[in-house]
């Protein structure tokens, strides 16, 4: 309940474009969830690539990038189903699709004492935008989805 009231307080303070970013993030997460559930991955990947390709590069301020990440994380936490790292990374990549040098990375945890665990995150010029992990965990990159 405290989380919801904090969200409502933040929502009221958001300017119009921030609210639009949040709604876009929520719709993106829903469509990504449905797409991942019903489409073969190769088909999903083609559709997602088509939707996110952009010839127009746009510079965004750190505040705009942070707002997009906040919108994705907040919407993912409020929606009534589990949205882990991959849908969040995909939604972030979609929202920031006009930002140059943005990559979606997929890796596995390096820990021989643990079962296989994969993780997805988004980077820009080597800096993680969404999908941070604790310093005690290391991931080996398997795939870069540009």
N, C-alpha and C positions, 0 to 999 in steps of 0.2 A: 504494500500500500504506500509505503514511504517512497518507493521507487516511482510509482505512478504520479504521486503528488509532485515529486521533483521534476518529472517529465512535463507535467502540466505547467509548472512554473517556468520551465525553460521554454516551452512552446509559446507561452504568452509573450515572452521577451523577444522571440525571434522576429526578425523583419520578414516581409512577404517572400523574398527570395529564399530565405532559410526554411520557411514552411514548405515552399515548393520543392526544395532539395530533399526534405524529409519525406514528403509524399512520394516523390520520384524514387527515393531509396526503398521505401516500403513496397511500392508496386514492382520495382525491379527484383527485389528479393522474392516476392510471390511468383513472378514469372520465371525466375531462375529455378526456384524450387520445383515448380510444375515441369519446366523444361527438362531438368535433370531426372525427374521421376518418369516422364513418359517418352522421351526421345532417346534413341540410341546415342551414346556419347559422341560418336563421330558426327552425327547429324546436329546434336546440340552445339558442338564446337563450330561447325560451319555457320549455323544461325547466329551464334554469339559473335563470331568473327565479323560477319556481315553487319550486325548491329553496332559493333564497336569500332569498325574501321572509320577513320576520319582523315581527310586530307588537310583539314584546317587545324593547325597547332595553335593552342591558346595558352598564354602564360596565366597562371593562377597564383594568387597570393597564398601564403601558408595558412592564413585564416580561412580562405575558401576551401583549401584541401582539408584542413582540420574539420570544417563544418560538414563536408561530404562524409568523412570517416565517422564523425559523431552521428550523422543521420543514419548511416548504414548500421553501426553498432546498436544504436538506440532502437531503430525499427526491428532489427533482428532479435533484440531482447524482449520487445513488446509483443511481437507476433506470436500466435498461440502454438507454434511448432518449433522444433529445434533447427536452428540455422547455424551450422558450425563454420569453420574457417573458409571452405571453398565457396559457398554461396556469398559470404561476406566479401571475399576477395573479388569474386566475379561482379558483384553489385558495385563495389568501389571502382573497379576497372571501367565498368559501364559509365558511372557518373563522371569519371575523370577522363573519359575517352579522348578528349581533345588535348590533353596534357602530353607533351612529348616525353619520350624515354620512360614510359610507364610499362612495367612488366609484371606479369603474374607468375609467381614462382611456386613450384610444388616440390617438396622434399620429404625425406624420411628421417626420423630421429635416429641419431647415432648412439645406441646404447645396447650392447650385447645382452644385457640382463633383462631387457624389456621386449615385449612382443612388438611386432611391426606397428609403427604409428606414423602416419603421413600428416603433412601440414601444408596449407596454402597461405601465401602472403603476397602483398603487392609492394613492389619497390620502385623507387625513382632514383636513378643515378646511385644505386647502392644503398640508399636509405629506405628503411622499411616504413611504409605509409600505414598499412593495416596488417595485423597478424603478428604482432610482437610476441616473443616468448621469453621466459625467464632465462637468466644467464647460466643456470645449471643445466640447460638442455641445449644440445647442438643438433642442427639439421644439415643433412647433405642434400644439395640441390639435385633433383632428378630431371626436372623439366622446366623450361622457361617458355611461357605462353605470351608471346608479344602481340 
